Amino acid sequence: MARRIEDFGLVSDMQTATLIGRDGSVEWACLPRFDSPAVFAHLLGTEDNGFWRISPASALLADRRQYRGESLILETQWVTPHGMAKVIDFMPPRDGGAPQLVRIVEGISGRVTMHSRLRMRMDYGSVVPWVTTHDARTRAVAGPNSLWLDCAVRTYGENLTTNADFTVSEGQRIAFVLSWQPSHLEAPARPDAEKALEETEKYWARWSATCTYTGPYREAVVRSLITLKALTYAPTGGIVAAPTTSLPEEIGGVRNWDYRYCWLRDAAITLSSLLRTGYRDEARAWSQWLVRAVAGDPENLQIMYGLAGERQLPESELTWLTGYEGSRPVRVGNGAAGQLQLDVYGEVTETLHRARQAGLPAETAAHLQVRLIRFLEKHWHEPDEGIWEVRGPRRNFVHSKVMAWVAVDRTIKLIESGVVRGPLERWRILRDNIHRDVCERGYDPRRNTFTQYYGSTELDAALLLIPQMRFLPPDDPRVVGTIEAIERELLTADGFVRRYPTNGVDGLPGDEGAFLACSFWLADAWTMIGRVDEARALFERLLALRNDLGLLAEEWDPVRQRMVGNFPQAFSHVGLLDTALHLQSALAPAQVAA
């Protein structure tokens, strides 16, 4: 039986990630990259598709788990009739070596009998590897992949599974290390688990200490920042939307997508948050990744790319996997890569604008930005698939037009600064024309609200971003009216925000939960129009949705009262960061007075 999405913890080496359940079971791991085929795919199938469980023989779910300080080192603890034990899980940041998952079993009190059950399956659980043991090292090979298990206890094979049964006493530590490398290479160096733990702990202590946020929600902010760092592909600076694929937006439904790629929108908003909390190196790396990804064809800007800037992300289905709680199909790749989403131009230029304000050198990016606007000048009026990547007909989405205005506005500011040259007067006229078009065709004066697309009556939570993007001031009656309309029409019974009515506009059957980023946007909008107490209350209710490790999925199912969607989700954690920063600014005068 599948565990709830929120029952998982995350460990990462900033090149890939692993999800580990409350029972000590690794159920998702792609090696060597985020987008590689999974070697453990139980999350989307059955135990026959691969897992690795280390736990006491007499216990199921752990009694307690936590991250060690401000790190990504996961500690899972069990209390048994014979004593206490914990498993320390982490992935050492790579320094040119093999990717590793380290699992250290530590005895806390008494004597605890432990089991390790390792079922390695290549290619998303479809291939059983050839497993051999020599010189206390277990090797699993299938095609181009090999996995190496190093441990100090005896292992044995049974039912195509590598097992170990052992006892851990108080103060004793027993390490298991699983390494990946291409099968044609020689064996990787024998790992030193304790040294790797020490270095990993130092790495995260140094990184977390960079955070400049000092507001009232520091614990939640730092945990979200660590999560976003975990989703960064270190070799290139690209940021994945999530480390998983096909975790459903509706349990049993078909809205199951592969998020292991770099969405320009998500990454741009992520870097904006990182920049405002002190992480300049990540912002610089992403700017460089963007220039490389778009180079050679900036006029055909894609909405997403691969980790190194790959353009081709063909979508296919893994028919042998049963899906999370029967949610099929299971997809890899993402067909939305070929969509037209005009809002991306706005998100990218807004982030480059913020990077320049922070003093990051961006001459190449500035020239790229001008080329993007030359394309947008000719195409901004066209219908597109919009921010939510609808698979129905293209429409003139209001949010897309607003973000086109943002792209032109920020580029005008760039030219006015003297960094680059461009047709300043012509683009000022273009900016005014886009603004007028949105206000005339995307606004319903009878209901005093902007609408999802031109001529529609439906709403869209992305309209909450209008004041943040400075398209209109927060106190404009049309902005206030839009916020109030979204409260009336898009809130769930428990007060969270749906993206839009799923009644056919996206071309898909079924429904979805409340989109957590949109709920943070509502808190931001309330803050901007002076409803700070309500914003703070909503923010704290959203914080309460996090799992015990501080992680958020993409959505919240208001009926089942559980997380849905890919996990952990960068967009949700960026929403948390932005709202914390908005509230910090709004509450600062009151805190000073107090």
N, C-alpha and C positions, 0 to 999 in steps of 0.2 A: 504494500500500500504506500502511495506517495506521501511524503511529508509535506506540510505546508511550506510555501515558499519562504516565509519568515523564519522557519526552523533552521535555515542555513547560515553559516558564517563564511567569510571570504578571506583567503590568503592569496597574495600575489607577489610576483617578482618584477612587476612593471614591464613584463613581456607576455605573460599569460596569467591565468588565475585558476583557483580551485575552490569549489563549494563543498563545505563539510557540514553534515547534519548533527543534530543534538545527540545522536547515538554514536558519534565518532566515525561516521561513514563518509568517505569521499564519494560523492555521487556525480561530480562533473569536473573534468579536467581536460583541457585541450593543450597538447604539446607539439611543437615548442612555442607556438604563438597563440594569441587569443583566438584567431580564426582558423587554427589547425583542426583537423579531425580529432574528436574526443577519444581519449583512451579509457575514460570512465564516463559512461553515458546512462547510468541507472536513472538519473534525474528525468530522462525523457523516455524511459523504457522499463526494463526489469533488471534484476541483479545479473541476469545473463548478459547484459550489455556492458557490464563492467562496474566494479566498485572496490573500495578498500576500507574495511572496517577494523578499527582497533578499539576494543572496549573490554570491560570486565566480563567474565563468564556469567556472573550472576546479576547483571544490571542491563537495562535497555537505555532509556534516555538519561542523559547526564543530569546531575543535581545542580550544577552550576557551570557557567562558562563566561569568559570575559577576554577582552584583549589586554595584553600586558601594557599598562600605561598608555601613552600616546604612540602606539605602534600597531603593526599588523601581525603581531604574534598572538595566536589564538590559544587559550588554555581552556580545556574541557575537563571537568572534575566529576568523579563519581564517589559516592559513599556506599560501601557494601557492608554486609555483616562481618566481614573479616578485616576491614580497613578502608583506607582512602587512597585513590590514585588519580592521576591526571595525565592527559596527553597534551603535549605542547606542539602545535602545528605552525609551520611557517615555510616560506619560500625565500631563500637568500637572494637578494638582488644580484643579478649576474654581473660578472666581470670577465666576460669572454669564455666562461666555462659552460658546462652542461646545466640545463635547467634542472632544479631539484625540488622535491617536496620532502621536507624533513619532519619526522614525527618522533618525538622523544617521550617515552613513557616514564613517569616519575612516581615512585612510591612516597606517599605522604605519611601514612601510618599503617601499622599492621602488615599483613601479607595478602596481596590481592592477586588472584589468578586472572590472567589476561589472555585474550584471543586476538590474533591478527588474521583476517581473511582478505586476501588480495586476489581479485579476479581481473586480470588485465585483458582488455579487448581493444583492438585497433579499429580505426576507421568507423567511429561512432557506434561501436559495439557489434560490428558485423563480422570481424575477423578474429579468430582465436590464434594467438601467437604460438610459436614454438618455444617452449620454456626448458632451459637447462640450468643446472647448478654445478659450479666448479669453484674450488678454492673459497668456499663460503660466500660466493656471489651468485645470485640468481639472475639469469639473462632471459629476456623475452624478445623474440624477433618476429617481425612480420613485414615483408617488403622493405621499404626504406627506413622503417622505424625500429628502434630497440629501446627497451627499458631495462634498467639495472637496479636490483634491490640489494642493498647492503644492510646487514643487521648482525647483531652479536648472539642471536639465539638460533636454534635449529629450526629449519623450515622443512615442510614436506608437502607433496602434491596430492590433492584429492579432489575429484569432480572438477577437473580443469581449473583448480584454484590453488594458490600457494598459501599455505597455512603455517601458523606458528602458535604454540601454546606455551605459556611461561608464567612465572610468578615474579612479582616485583615487591620488594620489601621497603620499609621506611628508609628514605635517603638514597635509594638505588635509582639509577637512570639507565634506561635501555633505549638506544636510538635505532630507528629505521629510516633509511634514506632511499628514495626512488629517484633515479636520474634518467633523463632521456638523451639520446644522441643518435645521429644517423647510423644505420646498421652496418655500413661498410667501414666504419672507423673502429679503431682499437678500443678496448675498455676504457671508460673514463677513470680519472684518478679516484682512489678510494677517499670518500668524504670524511671530514672531521666535523661531526654534527655539533659538538659543543663550541668549537671555534666559530662555526657558521652562525650559531645562535647569538653568541657574543657580538659578532660583527653586524648582524641584522638588527639587534637591539640598539646598537650605537647609531646605525644608519637612520633609523626612524626617530631616535631622540634628536639627532641633528636636524633632520628635516622638519619635524614638528616645531622645533624651537624657532623656526623662521617666521611662524605665524604672527602677524601684527594685530590680530583681533583681540580686544580686551573687554568686550561687552558682556552682558549678563548670561549669554548662552554659549560660553566658550567650549564646554565639553561637546555639545552637539556640533558646533562649527568645526572644531579640530577633527572630530571623527568624520565629518563629511569631507573635509579637505584630504584626509588620509585616504578615504575611499576614492576620491577623484584622482589622486596620485596613483592609486592602485590600478586605475583604468587607463593610465597613460602608457603608451608603448615607447619605452625609453630610447630605443635606437633611433627613432625618427621624430618623436615629439607628438605623434598623433594620439588622439584620445578616443577610445571606443565608447559607444553609448551604453553598453552593458557587456559583461563577459559571457552571456548566455544567448541561446537561440530558442525560440518557440515556446517560452513560458507564456501561457495564454492570457489574453486580456479578458477572456470570459472562460471559466472552467467548462471544458467540453466543447468549446467553440473553435472557429477556424481562424480567428485573429491572432495568429502565431507567427512572429517574424524574427529574423536573424538580426541581432543588434551588435554583432561583434565587429563593427566597422566604424569608420570615423565620419560622422555627420558633421558637416561644416557648421550647421546651426548649433548643435549641442556643444561642439568643441569651442566655438566662438564664445558662447555664453559661459562655458566653464572657465575659459581663460580670463574672461572679464572678472569673474569672481576670484580666481587665483591672484590676479593682478592687484585687486583691492585688499587682499589679505597678506601681501608681502612676497608672493612667489613669482618674481620677475624672470627667473631662469626658465620656468615652464612657459611663460608667455612668449619669451624670445624663441624657444624651441618650436612652439606651435606656429608662430609667424613664419619661421623658416620652412616648416613642414608645408604650410599653405602655399608658399611661393613655389616649392618643388612640385606639389601635387597638381597645381593649376598650370604650371609652366608648359608652354607650347600650344596651349589651346584655351586661354582664359575666357574667350567669348562663349565657350560651351561649358560653363561652370556646372559641375555635377553637385548634387546635394550631399553625396557621400563618396568616400574613397576607401581603398584598403589601407592597412596600417602603414604601408610605405608609399601610399599615393596611387595604388593600383586603381584603374578605372573600370575594369571588367569584373563585375560581381554577379555572375549568372545565378539565378534562383532555381533551386531544384528541391525535390522532396525525398526524405529518407523513409521509404515505405516500411522498412522492417522495424521501426520504432513505434511503439504504441502511443507515444505522446504523454505529456504530463497530465495525469488523471484522465486519460482518454482524449486529450485535446489534440486533434489532428487536423491538418497535416503537420509534420515536423519539417521545417524548412531550413535549408542552408543557402547562403547567398541572399541577395535582396534585389528584386526587380525594380524597386523604387529608385534605384540608382540612375535610371534613365529618365526620371520624371523632370518636368519643368516646375521649379518652385522659386518664384521670384523673391520671396522673402529672404532667401539665403544671402542675396546681395546686400541686403540691409544689415543682417547679423554680422557678416564678415567685415563690412566697412565700419560698423559701430565698434567692433573689437579693435580693429586697426587704429581707429580714432582714439580709443582709450589707451592703447599701447603707446601711441605718440605722446599723449598727455602725460604718461608716466615716464617719458624720457627714453623709451627704447628706440634705438636706431631702426629706421624702416624705409630707407630710400627705395629699395627694390619693391617692397610692398606698396609704396605710394604710387609708383608707376603702374603696378598691377591694378591698383584700385581705379585709376583713371581709365584703363582699358576696359575694366568691368562696367563702368558707367557708360562708356561709349556703346557697349552692347545693350545695356538696360535702356538707354535713351530710345532705341528703336523697338523695344519689345515690352516695355513696362505695361502697356495697355492690353496685352494679350491675356486670355484666361490661362490658368495654370492648375496644378494639383494641390497647391497650398501647403501650409505648414504641417497638416495632418496626413499628407500623402494619400489622398483619397484615390481609390481605384475605380471611381466612377468618372463621369465626364468632367473635363476641365471647366472651371468657372472663374469669374472675376472676383476672387476672394478679397475681402476688404483688408484683412491683415497683410496680404501680399502687397497690395497697393501702398499701404502705410509704410511697409518696410522698403519699398522702392523709393518712396519719398525720403526715408532715412538715409538710404545709400547716396542719393543725390545731395542731400543736405550736408552730410559729413564730408563728401568730396568737395563741395563748394568751400567748406571751412578749410580743407586741406590746401586748396588752391589759394585761398585768401592768406594763408600762412606763409606762402612763398616757397613751399617745398617742391612743388611741381607746377607746371603750366597746364591750362585747360581753357575751354570756351566759357569763361565765367558768366558772362551776361546771358548766354544761351541756356546755360544750366540753371541759372536763377529763374528764368522763365519756365523751364521744365519743372522745377521744384514747385512753383506756384500752380502750374497746370495740374500736376498730380494731386496736390492738396485740394484744389477746387473740385476735381473729379471725384475724389473720395467723399467729400462733404456733400456733394450734390447727389451722387448715385449710390453711395453706401450707407446713407443715413435715412432712417424712418422718422420723419418729424411728428407723425401721429403718435408714435409710442416713445418718442424722444430717446432713440437708441440707434447706434450703428448696428448693422446686420452682418450675417456671415459672408454673404456675397451680394453683388449688385442684383437688386430685384427680389431678394429673398425676404422672408419674414423670420427665418431662424436666426439664432444667436450663435456666437463662437467665443469661447473663453479667451482666445488670443486677443480679442478686442480690449481686454484688461491692460494690455501693454501700451495702449495709445498714449497715456500720460507719461509712462516711463521713457518712451521714445521721443518725448517732447514734440509730438505731432500736434497736440493741443495741451493747454495747461490743465492741471488737475481740477481746478475750480470751474472749468468750462461746463455749462449746463448739459451739454451733449455727453461729456465724459461722465458726469455724475449720473445722468439718466441711463447710460449704458451699463454702469456698475450695478445700478438698482435693477435693471432688467435682467441681468445675468443672475442676480440673487433670486429673482422670482422664477426664472425659467430653467436654470441649469444646476441649481443646488440639489443634492441628494437629501434624503430624509435626515441624515446625520450631519448635514451642513457642509459637505465637501462639494467640489465643483467638477461637473462633467465637461468634457471638451466641447461637445456639440450634440444635438439630438441625432442618434443613430437610426435615422428613419429613411435611409436610402441615399443620402448625399455622398457617402463614401463607397457605395457600390458593393458592400459586404453584408452578408446576413448576420443576425445575432446582435448582441449588445456588448457593452464594456462597463468597467467600473468608473469611479471618479479618478480623474487624472491628477496625481498629487502635485505636479508642477503648477497646474492651473489653480489649485487651492492656495498654494503659496502666492501666486499672482494676485488673488483676491485680497489676501492679507496686505500685500504691497499697495494695492489700489486703495484700500481702506486707510492705510497709513498716509498716503499722499493727499487724501481729501479730509484728513483730520479725525478719522474714526480710529484712533490709535488703540484705545482699550479693546475694541472689537478685534482689531488686527492682532493684538497680542494674545487674546484668548484663542483665536483661530490657530495662530502659530503654535501655541502650547498644546492644543488638541492634535495638531499634525505631528508634533514631536512625540506625542504619546503613541502614535501609530508605528513608530520605529520598533524593530525587534530589539531584543535584549542586548544586542551588540551595536545598536545605533544605525542599522541599515534599513534602507527603504527600497521597495520595488517601484515599478512604474505607476501602478494604480492601486486603488482600494475598492474592494467589492463591498458595497453597502448592504447587500442582502446577506452574504455569507460572513461578513465581518472579518475579512482576511485580505492579505495582499494578493495581487494578481499582476501579471506582466513580467517582463525580464527583470533580473535581479543580480546585484544591486544596480539601480538605474542612475546614471549620471545626471539626467535632467531633473530628477527629484531632489538630489543632493544639492544641485546648483540652486534650485528654488529655495531650499532651506537656507543656504548661505546668503542669498540675496535678501530674503526677508529678515534674517538676523541683522544684516547691515542696515536695512531700512529702519528697523526698530531701534537699533543702536543710535542712529542719528536723531530719530524722533524722541527717544526717551532721554537723550543726553542732558537737555536743559533741566528736566525734572530731577534727574539723578544728581546733577550739580547742586540744585537748590536744596535737595534733601541732605 
